[in-house]
């Protein structure tokens, strides 16, 4: 692994990181009581799948985290 970039923006230490379900965005929560959203990972256009949700009930079946 190699460092690609340094994400700066918080004025205090970062307490928690989480990744979005689609794997593109990371959220960081810091002791300065802020949340930062980072678009870290893009989708490869060659591998991108088109998603279509036919009804609201299918969304509920997938679950909400």
NUSELUM-310571 format. One line per 8 residues: their letters; for each residue x, y, z of N, C-alpha, C. Coordinates in nm, 4 decimals. Last residue first. Layout:
NUSELUM-310571
a> X,Y,Z,X,Y,Z,X,Y,Z  ...
END
This chain:
NUSELUM-310571
xxxxxxxx> -2.9212,0.0843,0.6461,-2.8216,0.0747,0.7530,-2.8088,0.2064,0.8235  -3.2039,-0.0774,0.5343,-3.1414,0.0518,0.5530,-3.0448,0.0395,0.6687  -3.2982,-0.3209,0.2881,-3.2620,-0.2776,0.4221,-3.1946,-0.1431,0.4238  -3.4144,-0.4403,0.0723,-3.2689,-0.4363,0.0778,-3.2209,-0.3968,0.2166  -3.6860,-0.3982,0.1142,-3.6323,-0.5328,0.1285,-3.4813,-0.5342,0.1386  -3.7104,-0.1303,0.0455,-3.7279,-0.1689,0.1862,-3.6701,-0.3080,0.2092  -3.6777,-0.1478,-0.2291,-3.5833,-0.0693,-0.1507,-3.5904,-0.1088,-0.0041  -3.9006,-0.2892,-0.3041,-3.7703,-0.3535,-0.3226,-3.6623,-0.2793,-0.2448
xxxxxxxx> -4.1014,-0.1029,-0.2557,-4.0938,-0.2212,-0.1699,-3.9601,-0.2934,-0.1868  -4.0833,0.0823,-0.4584,-4.0348,0.1215,-0.3255,-4.0207,0.0003,-0.2350  -3.9680,-0.0785,-0.7611,-4.0702,-0.0247,-0.6716,-4.0087,0.0089,-0.5369  -3.7429,-0.1192,-0.9185,-3.8747,-0.1230,-0.9807,-3.9832,-0.0654,-0.8914  -3.4504,0.0387,-0.9624,-3.5374,-0.0127,-0.8570,-3.6794,-0.0036,-0.9103  -3.1641,-0.0299,-1.1411,-3.2991,0.0252,-1.1464,-3.3819,-0.0420,-1.0385  -2.8369,0.0350,-1.2300,-2.9283,-0.0157,-1.1281,-3.0633,0.0491,-1.1491  -2.5829,-0.0603,-1.4406,-2.7013,0.0241,-1.4276,-2.7960,-0.0421,-1.3285
xxxxxxxx> -2.2486,-0.0736,-1.3355,-2.3718,-0.1448,-1.3663,-2.4876,-0.0481,-1.3524  -1.9209,-0.0201,-1.4403,-2.0411,0.0391,-1.3837,-2.1644,-0.0377,-1.4304  -1.6908,-0.0961,-1.5561,-1.7524,-0.1919,-1.4647,-1.8831,-0.1427,-1.4061  -1.6126,0.1183,-1.7074,-1.6246,-0.0113,-1.7728,-1.6953,-0.1150,-1.6875  -1.5883,0.3266,-1.5231,-1.6980,0.3290,-1.6208,-1.7180,0.1951,-1.6918  -1.5360,0.2760,-1.1898,-1.4762,0.2466,-1.3190,-1.5887,0.2399,-1.4229  -1.6083,0.5312,-0.9627,-1.6553,0.4085,-1.0275,-1.5856,0.3946,-1.1622  -1.3722,0.6511,-0.7171,-1.4632,0.6664,-0.8296,-1.5028,0.5312,-0.8863
xxxxxxxx> -1.3184,0.7304,-0.3889,-1.3117,0.6218,-0.4860,-1.4161,0.6432,-0.5944  -1.3554,0.9595,-0.2339,-1.2231,0.8976,-0.2454,-1.2126,0.7993,-0.3610  -1.4968,1.2213,-0.1364,-1.5164,1.1379,-0.2555,-1.3807,1.0761,-0.2891  -1.5780,1.2683,0.1930,-1.4647,1.2622,0.1006,-1.5006,1.1694,-0.0144  -1.7258,1.4760,0.4276,-1.7500,1.3737,0.3261,-1.6389,1.3828,0.2232  -1.7007,1.5288,0.7727,-1.6494,1.5628,0.6396,-1.6774,1.4443,0.5477  -1.8434,1.6720,1.0575,-1.8395,1.5570,0.9678,-1.7880,1.6058,0.8342  -1.7335,1.8044,1.3720,-1.7710,1.8188,1.2315,-1.7659,1.6833,1.1625
xxxxxxxx> -1.6231,1.8318,1.6289,-1.7679,1.8197,1.6121,-1.8135,1.8484,1.4689  -1.3593,1.7985,1.6619,-1.4035,1.9367,1.6419,-1.5531,1.9445,1.6110  -1.3129,1.5306,1.6594,-1.3363,1.5914,1.7899,-1.3763,1.7379,1.7780  -1.4840,1.4041,1.3640,-1.3684,1.4460,1.4425,-1.4113,1.5095,1.5740  -1.5577,1.1698,1.1190,-1.6109,1.2465,1.2313,-1.4941,1.2770,1.3233  -1.5820,1.1205,0.7701,-1.4978,1.1251,0.8892,-1.5641,1.2139,0.9931  -1.6844,0.9069,0.5120,-1.7210,1.0143,0.6035,-1.6286,1.0060,0.7242  -1.6244,0.8401,0.1728,-1.5843,0.8130,0.3112,-1.6284,0.9326,0.3935
xxxxxxxx> -1.7675,0.7006,-0.1213,-1.7515,0.8126,-0.0299,-1.7119,0.7638,0.1085  -1.7919,0.4622,-0.2642,-1.7293,0.5778,-0.3281,-1.6928,0.6878,-0.2297  -1.9413,0.2432,-0.1776,-1.7961,0.2342,-0.1782,-1.7238,0.3523,-0.2398  -2.2094,0.2301,-0.1339,-2.1652,0.2191,-0.2731,-2.0134,0.2182,-0.2863  -2.2276,0.2710,0.1446,-2.2576,0.1396,0.0883,-2.2117,0.1223,-0.0561  -1.9411,0.4628,0.2607,-2.0783,0.4531,0.2117,-2.1022,0.3147,0.1510  -1.7427,0.4070,0.5492,-1.7547,0.4095,0.4039,-1.9010,0.3929,0.3647  -1.6137,0.5991,0.8216,-1.7076,0.5003,0.7693,-1.7171,0.5178,0.6185
xxxxxxxx> -1.4251,0.6798,1.1112,-1.4363,0.6793,0.9652,-1.5376,0.5725,0.9261  -1.3651,0.8807,1.4010,-1.4346,0.7701,1.3346,-1.4337,0.7905,1.1839  -1.2029,1.0836,1.4956,-1.2484,0.9819,1.5898,-1.3098,0.8607,1.5209  -0.9319,1.2895,1.4290,-1.0413,1.2126,1.3703,-1.0745,1.0983,1.4644  -0.8500,1.5848,1.6180,-0.8250,1.4466,1.5750,-0.9510,1.3786,1.5221  -0.9270,1.9076,1.4712,-0.8961,1.8176,1.5834,-0.8820,1.6756,1.5302  -0.9884,2.0262,1.2370,-0.8963,2.0995,1.3236,-0.8594,2.0191,1.4489  -1.0029,1.8733,0.9151,-1.0436,1.8771,1.0547,-0.9406,1.9538,1.1364
xxxxxxxx> -0.8573,1.8903,0.6788,-0.9820,1.9642,0.6909,-1.0319,1.9724,0.8333  -0.6957,1.6683,0.4512,-0.6906,1.7666,0.5589,-0.8231,1.8400,0.5641  -0.5713,1.3748,0.3474,-0.6980,1.4452,0.3583,-0.6911,1.5400,0.4771  -0.3123,1.3129,0.1312,-0.3456,1.3383,0.2707,-0.4717,1.4219,0.2741  -0.2772,1.0450,-0.1070,-0.2942,1.1849,-0.0697,-0.3229,1.1947,0.0789  -0.1635,0.7885,-0.1217,-0.1981,0.8610,-0.2432,-0.2079,1.0100,-0.2148  0.0650,0.5679,0.0131,-0.0166,0.6857,0.0399,-0.0379,0.7625,-0.0898  0.0429,0.2231,-0.0698,0.1163,0.3487,-0.0712,0.0184,0.4640,-0.0521
x> 0.0834,-0.1174,0.0000,0.0000,0.0000,0.0000,0.0883,0.1243,0.0000
END
